[in-house]
Amino acid sequence: MRTLVSALLGLLALVAAAGGLASAWLDENLVEESGFIALAAPLAEDADFQTALSESLVQEVTANTGLPEQVQSFVEPLIRDAAGAVTGSSRYPGAWTETLRLSHAVTFAQAPEPSEAAPAILTLDLGPVLGLVAESVGGSVGVDVPVPQDTTIEVGSLERGGLLSGIAQGVEPWRLYLAGAAVLGVLALLVARRRGTTLALLGLGVIGIGTLGLLAAAWVPAAAAAVPGTSAIADVFIGGLAERAGADIAVSSTPVIVAGIIGLVLGVVGRLASGRRRRA
């Protein structure tokens, strides 16, 4: 009976630990604004993303110049040059950071009512960068080029409203999940008949959790690729963000694997020492 209870407690401890570690990463790198910006900021320097961004900026600004069609054919090359120059300007990093801040605020806004349309998985607000392009083009042609009223780009959609906000609330108490995992693990050891074996099995389970994290470097981008695309810039952005997220999860999983190895070794040593005492 003690062995069964110990096994159940150990299994619950591993489940709680896996949930707590996943929640900790989601909370610190996606739900928290600073973590999201730190994760996505380097995408601004990606060549593919800059190309997709420039093309999107050209389309948005060209459609909102308010100029006659025969004049737009003359203005479009200027807009294209301005969009390409913006990504290399000194003001671009600040505008991109502001874009990420606005995008995070829109993405994690209050959940809609069930009757409203499902929210986007991620909403990218290009307002600050579009403002730079419009300002540059306006200075070149001598007219005011308005920024589009809607500067957001949606990446995918959720099946039901409120799920994203629910996830954000669910991952916030990750410290409690990890504390619960620790308590369950200690109880599993206290109840166990062979504590060395139980500790070794817990360590092996933690290694398994860390190994799953290492595999995230491959399966997170693969999962993102399955999200229906809405535009070229959305595809490049979500693909680049998924690659960075997978790589970061894999790096964060290394200490987990090390902790599991330590637990496994201590458990094996304790089991061997216990066996020797019995024989003596």
Secondary structure, 3 states (H helix, E strand, C coil): CHHHHHHHHHHHHHHHHHHHHHHHHHHHHHHCHHHHHHHHHHHHHCHHHHHHHHHHHHHHHHCCCCCCHHHHHHHHHHHHHHHHHHCCCCCHHHHHHHHHHHHHHHHCCCCCCCCCCCCCCEEEECHHHHHHHHHHHHHHHCCCCCCCCCCEEEECCCCCCCHHHHHHHHHCCHHHHHHHHHHHHHHHHHHCCCHHHHHHHHHHHHHHHHHHHHHHHHHHHHHHHCCCCCCHHHHHHHHHHHHHHHHHHHHHHHHHHHHHHHHHHHHHHHHHHHHHHHHC
